Amino acid sequence: MATIKQVCLGVAVAGVVAGGGSAVATAVAYADSGSPDSQSATKSSGSSPSASTARSRKPAAKTGLVTGPRRSAASTAAPAASTAAPTARRTIAPMKLAAGLTLPAPLPAPPLPLAPAGSVTTGTSLRARTAGVTVINVVNDAVNPTDVHVLVIGVDGTNLRRVIAGDNPNFDALMGDSVTGVASIVGHTTISNPSWTAILTGAWDNQTGVINNIFTADTYMKWPTVINQLEYFNSEIDTMVIADWDVITDIAQAGQYPVDLYSFVPQVPGDSNWSLTDAEVTAQTVAAIGSGDPPNFLFSYLVQVDEAGHQYGGASPQYAAAINRTDTNIGAIMDAVNTSGENWTVIVVTDHGHQPQLGFGHGFQSPDETSTWVIANGDGFDPGRMNLAYSIIDVTPTVLSLFGGPPPTGSPGVSLTTLGSSNVLPDDLDQALLDAIARNGWPDIPTNVALSARTIFASIPYFLDGGINSINTALQGIVDQNIFLISQLAAVSKVVVQVLGDVGVAATSALAELVAWMTGVDIFSAGHPLPPPSVATEPETPPVLVA
């Protein structure tokens, strides 16, 4: 039997190989030289995602390594739009459509309406961060939470220097009217679920224990989301999530106090680049904002930039085009905000970046992968400023502070509203942001090796789970054909594959957690759970959405 030391040695060797591979792959990318105006990577065609069946663990087909299939499910209906009179507030320029682009109309509403749903120091931040340290703020009793409106837009896998390099007038207008912060998340796993969990809880991956894209409901019992904390703070706060990745809507429904309303938008048939699907998320977001009775807190998630990065690389023309289409979506959403009749605070954030070349995409520790940004727009955020103290883990503390709530327990993040002293007004905002991004670097060798090993081992159960889903989808297709004897054999095979797959996923997940623990993740963390709801206030069971 191998000793612990032998196991550690094996993991270290694997990590060295992984780190070396990541470094070599990214070295190729640095022929790109970090130049924001270099978009000339060799084209490489990617396959379009395919459907897979749902399983009880609800794994996503989204990975930090390659593009995989996504599950399809029924979405909920978009809220009805209305024409509300605008109120006085600072506004950005009206939406500008990129040449040749139009915003598609919302898809026909499905039959069911929205229903009740039941420590790393990172980057070059000017502010020292210590995991597990709670910043104590006084609850603002003067704020009426039901009068507050906060919109968080999640734009997955987007490098800001690529945004600046392209013709993206709506991003430009937004940054010109906002405070923009850039930071590296070096030392944190650059995979989507760990990063969106950090954004939505205010805690890093080594605190929450989230290391891959497999959804784990128990995480959000221990580390409550911003939604959980808002609902616990004041149940009259209306919360809503609209997303085209099911892990996001799963997170929204998790925890003691789940989201009030949610809409999962499945991939539109034939939409290989996810542009039509993102457009539907945008249309539902616009409708919710302009409904006349908008939610107090709205999280809207857009995925196509990340998908383009996986299929073609972060320096590809396709990646730039996906950013350009997302720019159109941002413009439509901000137009709705400006004409809604409500005073909104808008926060736009990404979870990680992308390597320029086609290959791994993200998941490792290159400067392109660890590059993140936060844009804050609204009262108290002065136009055209840059702030290098911002971080993605500040989003949840900021939202809570805007509603007058307490900071999240155990979070090293702080409210962006407290960081005004770090604002600077550069003569050229774009150049100042590019200069700041260029200062992002690699972690030290031990950290790079450890995080590379963590990503590789964490990806094994995820890919295994996706493979099992694909096999079961094929077998189910045979079962559905009701072929004599063949269909019966396929049904038996499906059960066998499921059982063996569950065993394999459990075993590889245990190994991944061991590696995570050895590389600094607190897999035994008790977290900071909220008190359970009383019998009188117990939330309803989340709905089962059907087509």
Number of C-alpha atoms within 10 A of each C-alpha: 4 7 8 9 9 11 13 15 12 12 21 20 14 19 25 19 15 22 24 15 15 22 17 12 19 24 15 13 21 15 13 18 11 16 14 18 14 15 19 12 18 13 15 13 11 18 12 16 21 16 18 22 19 16 15 5 12 18 23 26 26 29 25 26 19 20 21 23 21 22 22 20 17 17 24 24 21 25 22 14 17 14 11 14 12 14 12 11 14 12 16 22 16 15 20 19 19 17 8 5 11 13 16 14 12 18 16 9 12 15 13 13 15 19 16 16 20 18 20 19 18 19 25 19 18 12 14 10 17 14 16 17 13 15 16 11 15 10 14 14 10 8 14 13 23 15 13 19 23 22 24 21 22 21 22 22 32 31 32 23 21 22 22 18 16 15 17 24 22 25 25 19 19 24 22 20 22 24 27 27 25 26 25 31 31 28 24 26 28 32 29 26 25 24 28 25 26 28 25 26 28 32 32 30 28 24 24 24 24 27 25 32 24 24 20 18 15 11 21 26 21 17 30 30 30 27 32 25 25 28 19 20 17 14 16 12 22 22 25 26 25 29 28 26 21 24 23 25 21 17 24 27 27 25 25 24 30 31 29 24 23 30 26 23 23 22 26 18 12 11 13 18 23 25 25 22 25 28 25 28 27 28 23 27 31 25 20 23 30 26 19 18 16 21 23 21 25 25 23 24 25 27 24 28 29 33 28 30 32 28 25 24 30 32 26 22 17 22 28 25 19 22 26 25 24 26 23 25 29 24 25 22 23 23 19 21 23 22 19 24 18 22 20 22 20 22 22 22 26 26 29 30 31 33 31 31 27 25 20 22 32 31 29 34 29 26 24 30 29 31 29 28 25 26 25 28 25 19 14 13 19 18 20 22 23 26 24 24 21 29 28 27 25 24 27 28 28 25 27 22 23 20 26 21 23 19 26 26 22 18 27 24 31 25 21 25 17 11 14 15 9 14 19 16 14 13 10 9 18 20 13 15 21 19 12 17 24 17 12 20 17 17 19 10 11 14 19 24 25 23 27 27 26 30 25 20 24 25 24 18 26 22 22 16 24 22 17 22 24 17 17 23 17 14 20 17 14 17 20 11 10 12 12 9 10 12 18 14 14 21 19 13 16 20 13 12 17 18 12 13 18 16 12 17 19 14 12 18 20 15 16 23 20 19 25 25 16 16 20 18 22 19 17 10 14 13 20 15 16 18 10 13 12 8 7 6 10 12 17 12 11 17 13 8 17 11 9
